[in-house]
């Protein structure tokens, strides 16, 4: 079957317009195509495609758990905190350059024992400050995060979003370049281990 060719006159651009006369698709004399208000539902972007100001980019950073007396501990092949039943665990980091917002924060833990009749509760607090600011310019006092029945050797993720009243949440106060420190503990005397914290940032939109 022969190709269907639509071609403008020499020196002109090819344009497909909507009924109001606005260009929907246009191809200039160099062959560069422009799509206005396009919705693409399938396909793959090739490696040579670069993003303009409308492209949203997300980046995730994982911050490992540490203890005051021992930087890392191992459990079932994981690098974790020591048992939160006896030790607090700490996570520190810096908000990356170019960050425009935080879209998700999760803490990851491993249940060390089965619940003994009372659900476990993770406790979280944090401090944060930028260059030249106090280390506790922004902070959250110890706050309970979730409640669950532990099952030995079970991985868990816990959302840390919306853990305070707006506009005083970690995700609302964080700015690019801020340093932060987090402290984790638990309410019940049942072994629990912190793997670390995963923060997902919006870098560009």
GUGUGU-189897 format. One record per residue (C-alpha): chain; x, y, z. Coordinates in steps of 0.1 Angstrom, whole numbers. Layout:
N
NODE   kette       X       Y       Z
NODE       A       X       Y       Z
...
END
This chain:
205
NODE   kette       X       Y       Z
NODE       A       0       0       0
NODE       A      14      34      -9
NODE       A      22      60      18
NODE       A      -2      89      23
NODE       A      19     121      21
NODE       A       7     155      33
NODE       A      31     182      24
NODE       A      29     220      25
NODE       A      41     242      -2
NODE       A      78     251      -4
NODE       A      89     272      26
NODE       A      56     266      45
NODE       A      48     248      77
NODE       A      24     219      80
NODE       A      -4     226     105
NODE       A     -33     207     119
NODE       A     -57     230     138
NODE       A     -87     226     160
NODE       A    -120     241     150
NODE       A    -111     275     167
NODE       A     -81     279     144
NODE       A     -54     271     171
NODE       A     -25     248     160
NODE       A     -28     213     175
NODE       A       1     198     156
NODE       A      26     218     135
NODE       A      58     208     116
NODE       A      81     236     106
NODE       A     104     237      76
NODE       A     132     220      95
NODE       A     109     190     103
NODE       A     105     199     140
NODE       A      70     188     152
NODE       A      52     206     180
NODE       A      22     191     198
NODE       A       0     214     219
NODE       A     -19     200     248
NODE       A     -11     164     239
NODE       A     -21     134     260
NODE       A       1     104     254
NODE       A     -12      72     268
NODE       A      14      47     257
NODE       A      48      43     242
NODE       A      85      48     253
NODE       A     106      79     254
NODE       A     139      73     236
NODE       A     172      81     253
NODE       A     176     112     232
NODE       A     145     129     245
NODE       A     152     158     268
NODE       A     127     174     292
NODE       A     114     209     291
NODE       A     100     230     319
NODE       A      68     208     319
NODE       A      86     175     328
NODE       A      82     163     364
NODE       A     112     145     378
NODE       A     112     125     411
NODE       A     142     113     431
NODE       A     142      90     461
NODE       A     169      90     488
NODE       A     173      62     514
NODE       A     188      72     548
NODE       A     201      43     569
NODE       A     194      39     606
NODE       A     222      43     632
NODE       A     227      41     669
NODE       A     247      63     693
NODE       A     270      34     703
NODE       A     271      14     671
NODE       A     266      28     636
NODE       A     251      -3     621
NODE       A     237     -37     633
NODE       A     226     -67     612
NODE       A     194     -87     613
NODE       A     185    -115     588
NODE       A     210    -101     564
NODE       A     197     -65     567
NODE       A     217     -35     580
NODE       A     195     -21     607
NODE       A     194      -3     640
NODE       A     199     -21     672
NODE       A     167     -33     690
NODE       A     144      -4     696
NODE       A     132     -22     727
NODE       A     165     -11     743
NODE       A     180      16     721
NODE       A     167      47     702
NODE       A     177      49     666
NODE       A     187      79     646
NODE       A     186      90     609
NODE       A     203     121     595
NODE       A     206     136     561
NODE       A     204     167     539
NODE       A     175     178     516
NODE       A     189     177     480
NODE       A     195     207     459
NODE       A     167     214     434
NODE       A     140     199     456
NODE       A     106     216     450
NODE       A      86     194     474
NODE       A      85     161     493
NODE       A      59     137     480
NODE       A      64     107     503
NODE       A      83      97     535
NODE       A      84      62     548
NODE       A     102      44     577
NODE       A     110       7     572
NODE       A     112     -17     601
NODE       A     115     -54     609
NODE       A      93     -70     636
NODE       A     117     -89     659
NODE       A      89    -107     679
NODE       A      52    -115     678
NODE       A      30     -90     696
NODE       A      24    -101     732
NODE       A     -12     -89     734
NODE       A      -7     -52     728
NODE       A      -1     -36     694
NODE       A      33     -20     687
NODE       A      35      18     680
NODE       A      64      35     663
NODE       A      75      68     678
NODE       A      92      96     657
NODE       A     106     130     664
NODE       A     128     153     643
NODE       A     148     185     641
NODE       A     158     205     610
NODE       A     176     237     600
NODE       A     193     253     571
NODE       A     228     268     567
NODE       A     233     295     593
NODE       A     201     285     611
NODE       A     196     268     645
NODE       A     197     230     644
NODE       A     161     230     658
NODE       A     147     258     637
NODE       A     120     234     628
NODE       A     111     204     650
NODE       A      85     178     660
NODE       A      83     164     695
NODE       A      79     127     699
NODE       A      48     115     680
NODE       A      32      81     676
NODE       A      31      67     641
NODE       A       7      38     634
NODE       A      -3       8     654
NODE       A       1     -28     644
NODE       A       3     -64     656
NODE       A      39     -76     652
NODE       A      48    -109     635
NODE       A      83    -120     640
NODE       A     107    -114     610
NODE       A      81     -93     591
NODE       A      91     -62     572
NODE       A      69     -31     576
NODE       A      67       4     560
NODE       A      52      33     579
NODE       A      41      66     564
NODE       A      56      96     581
NODE       A      36     121     560
NODE       A      11     144     577
NODE       A      25     136     611
NODE       A      18     170     625
NODE       A      -7     198     621
NODE       A      -3     218     589
NODE       A      18     239     582
NODE       A      42     224     606
NODE       A      49     191     589
NODE       A      83     179     579
NODE       A      73     178     542
NODE       A      60     214     544
NODE       A      90     229     562
NODE       A     119     212     544
NODE       A     139     233     520
NODE       A     168     224     497
NODE       A     200     223     517
NODE       A     184     218     551
NODE       A     201     193     574
NODE       A     178     171     595
NODE       A     180     145     623
NODE       A     153     120     632
NODE       A     149      98     663
NODE       A     128      66     665
NODE       A     116      45     694
NODE       A      86      23     702
NODE       A      59      21     729
NODE       A      59     -17     736
NODE       A      87     -39     750
NODE       A      87     -61     719
NODE       A     118     -63     697
NODE       A     117     -40     667
NODE       A     144     -29     643
NODE       A     146       2     621
NODE       A     161      -3     586
NODE       A     159      34     576
NODE       A     139      61     560
NODE       A     130      66     523
NODE       A     121     101     512
NODE       A     108     108     477
NODE       A     115     143     464
NODE       A     100     162     435
NODE       A     130     178     419
NODE       A     116     195     388
NODE       A      81     202     375
END
